[in-house]
Amino acid sequence: LRKEYLFKKGLEDREAATFEKKRKLTEAMQNNKAIPTELRGEDKRLRKTLDLQDDVTKTQRGSLDDEYAYMGVKDPRVLITTSRDPSSRLQQFLKEMRILFPGAQRMNRGAYVVKDLLELARSHDISDVIIVHEHRGEPDGLIVCHLPFGPTAYFGLSNVVLRHDLPEKPPTVSEANPHLVFHNFTARMGRRVRTILQALFPPAKQLGNRVITFANNHDTIHFRHHVYERPKGPGGDDNKSKAKHVELTECGPRFIMRLFRVELGAIDMKDVEVEWVLRPYFNRQREALAEPDEEKEEEDGTKTIMR
């Protein structure tokens, strides 16, 4: 795997030079400027490749994103399980988590070790494995492992509220593909986490009424699950339902996630490279998921959403 990673990294560096030449040529053509001197002699060849570009090939894809290159083309298959000897509350939380992911499969952990669990998942063409941990009956950890070769994201859980603990009785949960809302994932690691979470859900239909929200506020991800209904009435432009007329109902569960580690490999792999790790005891800890200036500007709006 290490040799394969170095080979892909070398290809990526060579492609980066070609993409930079294409960018300079495109900028010169759009601004009606002379072609840069370093591109003379190559402009004819580059123009042929520019004509063949589409939305997928016009931007360079990094080696870290190869696992998610075809996200949305094939529906994910998610396997959800717990740590060993789970409590009744963790089992109930696992049932509610399974409803969140369309097409997910819930599995009793039993005596499976991690290595055997992932071998079983790979043999059944599972795309992602989610393992939920607990401490004294309270869910406190979530591991998201993308198969077959990673990455793996480790989250801490807090303030977990199950469906029957909500203030109002929740409605019956629809298993339609949900619309996803990601708020304030603007930094490089924020976009990385957004891709990891987004890959767990299949594409939603346009007329779906189910919404799942991941709202980031100072590296704390607030999870919410809602359904919405539009008021029924006669058609026509004057009678279309507006945003303020939509009824939003929380389905649950709700919880808070905190990212503390991302590894470039699966859980059963040894000596994997750590892409990012939380260092809470640094004097100046920068926000990892969003740019600091944007977090300050949108802090008031995020607080309003969480109420």
N, C-alpha and C positions, 0 to 999 in steps of 0.2 A: 504493500500500500504506500509506503514511503517513496519508493522509486516511481510509482505511478503519479503520486502527488508532485514530485519534482519535475517529471516529464510534462505534466499539464501546466505547471507553473512556467516552464520554459516556453511552451507554446503560447501561453498567455502574454508573456513579455514580448514575443515576436509579433503577435497580433496587435499589441498596443501601439507599436510604431506604425503599423499600417493604418490603424484607425485614426491616429493623429494626422497622418498625411491626408486621409480622406476629409477630416474636419477642416484642415487648412484650405484644401481645394474647394470644398463646398462654401466656405466663408468667402473666399475670393470670388467665386462665381456669383454668389448672391449680392455682393456689394459692388460688382462690376470693377474689380481691381485686377491688377496684373497677377499672373500666377507666380507664387514664390519661386525664387531661383533654385532652391533645393528640390523642387518638384518637377522642374523642366526635364522632359524626357520620360517621365512616368505618368504625366497627366492623361495621356490617351488610355493607358491601361487602367488607371484609377477611375476614369469616367465610365468605362464599361461596367465596373463593379458597382458604381453608384447607381446606375440605372436598374440594377437587379436587387437593390436593397428593399426590404419591407419593414414592418414594425418590429419584427423579431430580430432581424440581422443588422439593423442600423445602429444598435448599441452593442458594445462588447460585453459578453457574459464572463464573469469571473469563475475560477475553478471552484470557489467555495459554493457557488450556486448551481452546480451541475445536478445535484440531487433534486432540485426543484425546477429544472428547466422545462419540464412538461406538466407542470402543475395546472390543473384545470382541464387537461385533455382526458385524463383517466381519473375516475372517482377514487378517493382514498379508501382504504380498508383499515380501520382502526381497531386495535385490540386493547381493552381496558382491564386492568387487574389491580390487586392491592398487594400490600406487604403480607407476610405470613401471619396467620392467626388473627384475622381482622375482627374488630368489635362490631356490634350490631349497628352502631351509628356510622361507621366507615362503610359497611355493606350497603346501608341505605343511601349514603352519599355516592357510592359507586353506581347504584341503579339510576340515580338522577343524572350522573355524568354520562351514562350510556345514552340517555335520551337526547343529550345535547348534540351528539355527533351522529348524523344520519348514516345508517348502515354499520354502526359500530357493533362489536361483539364483546360481551362481558364474560370474563373467565375467572373461575375460582382459582386462587393461587395454589392451594394445596401444598405439596412438598416440592414444587418446582424450584430449582435454582435458576439464577438469571441466565446462565449459559443455555440451559435446556429450554427455557422459556423463549429465548430469541431464536434458537434453532427451530422450534415449533412454529414460530411466527413466520420465519423466512420460508419454511416449507409450504405454508398455506398462503403465500403471496400477500402477507400483511404489509402495509406501507408504513404504519406508525404504531408504536406501543406506548401506552400511557400507564404508569405505575403510581398509585396513590399511597402515601404513607400517613401514619398517625402517631400521636403521642398522648397516651392516657385517654384514648377514645375520641380525640379531636383531630380531624385531618390537618396536617401541618406541612405536607410536602407533595410535590407533583413532579414527575420525571416524564419528559416527552422525548422519545427516541425515534428518529426517522431511520427506516430500514432501506437497503441492507447495510449501509456504511456510515450512518450518522447524517447530520449532527445530533447531539443530545443536549437538551436544555433542562436545567434543574431550577425549579421554582419553589419558594416557600409559600405556604398558604396560611391565612389568618382571617379571623372574623367570618368563618364559614356559617352561613345561614341556609338550612335546608328548606324544602318547599313547605313542609308543615309548620315551620317556625316563622313564616312570613306573617306580617301583621294582618293581611287580608288573605282570604282563601284563594289560592291560585287556580286558574282555569286548567282544563285538560290540555296537556302539552301536545302540540302538533309535531309530527316527525318530518315535516317538509324541510327542504334545504333552507337554512336561515340566511338572511342578509347579514353581512359583517360590517361593523363600524369600528375602525381603529382611530383613536384620537391621540395625537401628540406623539407619534412614533416617527420622528423626523431625523434623528441621528443615525449614523451608520449601524450601530448595534440595534437601534430601535427598528430599522428596516429589516434587519436580520431576524429579530424576534417576531416581527409581524409576518414574515414569510413562513417561519416555523409554525406559528399558530394558524395561519391561513391555510396551510397545506392539510390541516385536519378536517376541513369542511369542503364538500363538493360545491360547485357553482350553484347559486340560488336562481330560482325563476323570478321573472320580473314582477309577477303578480303575487308573490309570496307575502305573508303578513307576519313573519317571524323575524326578529332582530336580535342579534347577539352583539354586545358592546364590550370592547376592551379599551378602557380609558386610562391613559397614563398620566400620573401626576407625581412628579419628583421620583421617578423610577418605581412607583407603586402602581400596579395595574389593577384597576377596579373592574370586576366582571359583573355584567348584568344580562339578564335574559328576559325579553319582552315579546308580546304579541300586540299588534295594533289593529284597530277596526275603523273603517271609514263609515260615516253615516250614509245610509241608503236614502236615495231621493231621486227625483226626476232628472233626466239628462239635460245637456245644454251647458254653454259656457258660464251662464249666470248661476248655475246650480251645482257646479263642481265643488267637491269637498276641499277645504283648505287645510293647511297644516295645523291650525289652531283648533280645528274641529275633530282631529283624529284622536281616538281614545287609546291610550297606552296602558297596558296591563302587565304587571310583572309576573313571570311564571316561576322564577327561581331555578336552581339555587343561586345564591350570590356569595361572592368571596373576594378576597384581595390576594393578588399574586405579587411575589417579589423575586425577580431574577437574581440568582447568585452565581451561576456558572454555565458556560457553554463550551462543549468539547467537540472536536472534529473527529468523531468516531461514535460507534455504538457503545452500549453499556458494557457488553462483554469483552470489548477490546482492551488490551493492555498497552500502556505507554502511549496513550493518545495525546495529541497536541491540544492544549487548552487555548481556545480562541479568546475567551474573556472570563474574568473571575471578579467577584465583588471583593473590594478591599475596604471594609467599613471603618477601619481605624486610622485611615489617612486623615491628615488635618484638613486638606482641601479635596474632598471627593466630588468629582464632576459627575453631572447627570449623564448616564450612559444611553438612555433611550430617546432623549429629546435634547435639542439645543437649549442651553440655559436661558437665552434671551426669549425664545418662544414660550418656554414654560412660564416665565414671569408674566408675559403678556396675556396668556390664556389661563392663568391660575383661577381668576374669578369665574370664568365660564365653566371650568371643570368642576368647581365647587357647586355650581348651580346644578350641573348634571347629576352629581352624586346625591343630591337631596331627594 
